[in-house]
Amino acid sequence: MASLVCATCRKLIPPGTNAIRCTVASCNTGRMKLRFCSVTCWEKHVPTARHRKAGYVVEGAAQTSGASTDESAGESTGKS
C-alpha cells in the first residue's frame, strides 16, 4: 500500500501507522478520500468543511492487530 498524505498539513503517513479518517460521506467519495495524521489535523478540517455531525475513525495498524479475533472469541462464548 502506498503512503498516505495528511489532508491538512501534507505530512506523509507511512504504511502500517494509524491514520484518522473523516466519517462524513462527502469526504470519502470518489477519488477524494481524506486522511489525517492526527486528531489535531482532523479538528482543523472540520470548521472549513461545515460538517453537521462530524466524527472520525482511527484506521491502520490498530485494525490489523489480533484484538478483533479476541473480541469475536468473547462474543462466541457469551452466546453459549
C-alpha positions as CSV (number, residue, x, y, z in Angstrom):
1,M,0.0,0.0,0.0
2,A,1.3,3.5,-0.8
3,S,2.0,6.1,1.7
4,L,-0.9,8.5,2.5
5,V,-0.6,12.3,2.9
6,C,-2.4,14.2,5.6
7,A,-5.1,16.4,4.1
8,T,-4.3,19.3,6.4
9,C,-0.6,19.5,7.0
10,R,0.5,17.4,4.0
11,K,2.9,15.2,6.1
12,L,3.4,11.7,4.8
13,I,1.6,8.9,6.8
14,P,3.7,5.8,6.3
15,P,2.1,2.4,5.7
16,G,1.4,0.5,8.9
17,T,0.8,3.6,11.0
18,N,-2.6,4.8,12.2
19,A,-4.5,7.4,10.2
20,I,-7.6,9.4,11.1
21,R,-10.4,9.1,8.6
22,C,-13.4,11.6,8.5
23,T,-16.7,9.7,8.8
24,V,-18.7,12.2,6.7
25,A,-19.6,10.6,3.3
26,S,-18.7,13.6,1.2
27,C,-15.1,13.3,2.5
28,N,-14.7,9.7,1.4
29,T,-16.3,9.5,-2.0
30,G,-14.7,9.2,-5.4
31,R,-11.0,10.0,-5.6
32,M,-11.1,12.3,-2.6
33,K,-10.6,10.1,0.5
34,L,-9.3,12.4,3.2
35,R,-6.9,11.0,5.8
36,F,-5.2,12.9,8.6
37,C,-2.1,12.3,10.6
38,S,-3.6,13.3,14.0
39,V,-6.8,14.3,15.6
40,T,-5.5,17.9,15.7
41,C,-5.3,18.0,11.9
42,W,-8.8,16.5,11.7
43,E,-10.1,19.2,14.1
44,K,-8.7,21.8,11.8
45,H,-10.5,20.3,8.9
46,V,-14.0,20.3,10.5
47,P,-14.8,24.1,10.5
48,T,-13.7,24.5,6.9
49,A,-15.8,21.5,5.7
50,R,-19.0,22.7,7.5
51,H,-20.0,19.2,8.7
52,R,-23.2,18.9,10.8
53,K,-22.3,15.7,12.6
54,A,-18.6,15.3,12.3
55,G,-16.7,12.2,13.5
56,Y,-13.5,10.3,12.9
57,V,-12.3,6.8,12.8
58,V,-8.7,5.7,13.6
59,E,-7.7,3.2,10.9
60,G,-4.5,1.5,10.0
61,A,-2.2,-0.7,12.1
62,A,-4.6,-0.9,15.0
63,Q,-7.3,-2.6,12.8
64,T,-4.9,-5.4,11.7
65,S,-3.9,-6.4,15.2
66,G,-5.2,-9.6,16.9
67,A,-7.7,-7.6,19.0
68,S,-10.5,-8.3,16.6
69,T,-10.1,-12.1,16.9
70,D,-10.2,-11.7,20.7
71,E,-13.5,-9.8,20.5
72,S,-15.0,-12.4,18.3
73,A,-13.9,-15.2,20.6
74,G,-15.5,-13.4,23.5
75,E,-18.8,-13.0,21.6
76,S,-19.0,-16.7,20.8
77,T,-18.5,-17.7,24.4
78,G,-21.1,-15.1,25.6
79,K,-23.8,-16.6,23.3
80,S,-23.5,-20.2,24.5
